[in-house]
C-alpha cells in the first residue's frame, strides 16, 4: 500500500488529572446533562489575562447516541471509569487538543495558521483497529482500489462530513487500538434530530463560526463533560 501520512495536530504538553490548561487560551466547552445524554450545550471561550470570556454565545449540539465515556486526551482517566471503546456509540469525555480542519470545499473561512485540507477520494481516516495506521489521516498515492481502502475513505458524498475539525481523542502516533477513532466536530444530521456515533455535531452555521475563530497560536482545547463533572472544576478553572 502506498500512502503519505499527513500531520495536522497542534502540540501541547500533557496535563495531570483535570488541571486547568495553562498553555490553552482558547477553549470549546461542551456540557451534557449526564453520562447518557446525547445532547450538549457548547460555548467557545477565549482567555484575556486571567479571565475566560465568551467568544461565541452558547449553542446546541449532539453527541454519541449512548452519551459519554472517558476518552484519551490531556487528562487522567479516573479509576474504575468506563473508557471509550470503538463502536460504543459514546462521545469521548475529558480534555482534548483540537487539530486541523478538513472539508469538501476548496477554501473555508479560517485563521491563516489553521491547517485545512480539501478532502479528495484519496484521503483516508483509518478506523480499523488492527491497522498500524489506526486513527490516522492517510493520503493514498493512487485511487482507492481495495475494499479496505474504500471503507476508510473520508469523502463519501455525505453532507454531514462536508466540514469537520479534528478532536484529538486517542491521537496518533500512539493511538491505542480499539479505544476509539475518527472523532470530529462536524455537521449534524436531520437538523439535530439525530445523535452521532461519537462525534460532536452542530448546525453548519455554528460549525463555520467556530472554525473561523479557532486560532492555533492560542493552543485550542475541547473540554467535554456531563454537568456533575463540570461542576467539580468550574470554579477552579474560573469558567463563566
ABEGO torsion letter per residue (X at the ends): XBBBBBBABBBBBBBBEBBBBAABABBBBBBBABAABABBBBBBBBBBEABBBBABBBBBBBBBAAEBBBBBBABBBBBGBBBBBBGAGBBBBEBBBBBBBBBABABBBBBAABBBBBBBAABBBBABAABAABGBBBBBABBBABAAAAAABABAGBAAAABBBBBBBGBOAABBBGAEBGBBBBBBBGGGABBBAGBBBBBAAAAAAAAAABBAAAGBBBBBBBAAAAAAAAAAAGBX
